[in-house]
Structures are given as structure tokens and as C-alpha cells.
Amino acid sequence: MTRDPRREELGEFLKARRAELSPAAAGLLEGGQLRRVSGLRREEVAMLAAISTDYYSRLEQGRVQASEPVLASLAQVFGLDDDQRAYLFELAGRQDEHQPRQRARQQVEPQLQHMLDDLAHTPAFVIGRYTDILAWNAMGAALITDFGKIPEDQRTFIRLLFTDPAMRELYADWEEVTRLAIAQLRMVSASDPGDERLAALVRELAARDAQFRQWWAEHDVAIRGTGVKHLRHPVVGDLTLTWNTLSCALDPDQHIIVWTAEPGTPSHDGLRLLASWIAEHSRSVSETSSHG
């Protein structure tokens, strides 16, 4: 029989949790008997989980596939925290139906924002799981839109593509950009089809726009990687920019999008002009405030 590394790891995980749990912590009376193991015996875990000792033994030996109810029962017996429970279900290749589907709103670490701010000539922003714009630098805001003026619950890139007329004007290849954003969102849905926030976003956009309904129904998928965008910027004119995606180590669902242009090209000069425009605008605002 072929050995399954995931089942073996699950067995080792169960053994480790069993060794950590004392009879007293599990609510069992020790009865004064000499114990040869530091934690619970296999038969005690099986009794608490309402399964047979033989079945539990085979789980620890990596010989059987655990069902969702058994995994949930074992998680309760061992008092697993959210991370441990998720790991248990992941090893078993099972979906934990009792875990909340609504994910917490993603947050950007301060050091990541500092890194963005240090990119004085490079537009960059952080996009989240649902295409939320989580952070940006001055060049990113000047290139695309002033994200700070958009309410946080509406600051979603794919929503802006459909609802903000300025975005349609900005992207010379708006349809291509939008279809790609939908394909990337569709890829996210594959990892968790029951995600309630994602479902709500899809319902909202489908009710709002016939093009979204059509393109979403096509089931195209794509990952965030790299590409070229053509922009018609109201301040610096036409730009052809390459975008690249970097993943955040602390949250792989946060992607840092960085825009660059080949040195010596009009687009590279355009980004330098945009940086100068930002600096001049900041000085004007500062002077106005100081004289106010």
C-alpha cells in the first residue's frame, strides 16, 4: 500500500496532541492506576470522541481517511485552537463546515506601508483577497485614483472598475483589465466556494452590471502575476507600464502590485513627471495650510 504523507503527518499530529492532554484536563478520573503514557491513552481518546479504539488507532497509524464529524469530535476532545483545527482539517483534505466563512478584514503591517512610501518614483499598492485596496503609496494614488477619498468598504478594485467612470477613462484597455480582474476573482472563489463576502460581492456586481454577469459566467480563471497596462493619464498623458506581483510573507492573500516602465522610454519619463507633480502638489498644499 502506498504511504500517504498527509495521513502520516495527521497521525503524528494526533499523537502529539494526545501526549499533551492529561486525564484531569480531559475530565477523566485517573483511578490511581500507574500510567505508561504522559497523556491520554488511545482508548480514552476514542471513548471521548465516541469512536472505536481500533478506528482511532488506525487514524494515528495513517491507515484510514477521517470524516468531518470525526475530525470535529477530535478537535473538541483535544481543545484545538483555530489554527490547529484548520491544520487538522487541511491534513485530512476535509472542509470544516463549522468554521465561520466570513474572513476577517485584512490589515497591512506598518513596515509594508513604510516600504511603499519609500518608493518615491514607483506606483505601488497592496490588493487583498477580494481585490480590496489595502494600502498604497503617493505614486499609486496619483496614477490610479485617490484611494483615501473612497470609503473603506467601497475601496475594492473590481468594484471601482465598474462604478467609477474615471477608471474606464484611465485604462485604455479597460475591458481586458476588467476581464482579468474577474478571472483572478474567480480563481479566489475556487479555494473557498462558500465564502460569504465573496458571494455578496459577486451578487452586488451581477445586479449592477450586465457585462460583469456575462464575464463572470464565462468561468475564466487567472492568477496575479505580471503584465502590461496602457493608461491615459489626465496629468502625464499616455503610459505603457509593466506591473508585477509580489506576495506578502505574513499573508499570502495580500499582493503588492508594482508598476514600472523601461528606462529611457516616454512612459519612464512620464512617471518621473508624475513624481514631480506630486511633490509640487504637496508643497502647494503645505503652503496653503501654513498660510491658513
C-alpha positions, 0 to 999 in steps of 0.5 A: 500500500502506498504511504500517504504523507498527509495521513502520516503527518495527521497521525503524528499530529494526533499523537502529539496532541494526545501526549499533551492532554492529561486525564484531569484536563480531559475530565477523566478520573485517573483511578490511581492506576500507574500510567505508561503514557504522559497523556491520554491513552488511545482508548480514552481518546476514542471513548471521548470522541465516541469512536472505536479504539481500533478506528482511532488507532488506525487514524494515528497509524495513517491507515484510514481517511477521517470524516468531518464529524470525526475530525470535529469530535477530535478537535473538541476532545483535544481543545484545538485552537483555530489554527490547529483545527484548520491544520487538522482539517487541511491534513485530512483534505476535509472542509470544516463546515463549522468554521465561520466563512466570513474572513476577517478584514485584512490589515497591512503591517506598518513596515509594508506601508513604510516600504511603499512610501519609500518608493518615491518614483514607483506606483505601488499598492497592496490588493487583498483577497477580494481585490480590496485596496489595502494600502498604497503609496503617493505614486499609486494614488496619483496614477490610479485614483485617490484611494483615501477619498473612497470609503473603506468598504467601497475601496475594492478594485473590481468594484471601482472598475465598474462604478467609477467612470474615471477608471474606464477613462484611465485604462485604455484597455479597460475591458481586458483589465476588467476581464482579468480582474474577474478571472483572478476573482474567480480563481479566489472563489475556487479555494473557498466556494462558500465564502460569504463576502465573496458571494455578496460581492459577486451578487452586488456586481451581477445586479449592477452590471450586465457585462460583469454577469456575462464575464463572470459566467464565462468561468475564466480563471487567472492568477496575479502575476505580471503584465502590461497596462496602457493608461491615459493619464489626465496629468502625464498623458499616455503610459505603457507600464509593466506591473508585477506581483509580489506576495506578502510573507505574513499573508499570502492573500495580500499582493503588492502590485508594482508598476514600472516602465523601461528606462529611457522610454516616454512612459519612464519619463512620464512617471518621473513627471508624475513624481514631480507633480506630486511633490509640487502638489504637496508643497502647494498644499503645505503652503496653503495650510501654513498660510491658513 
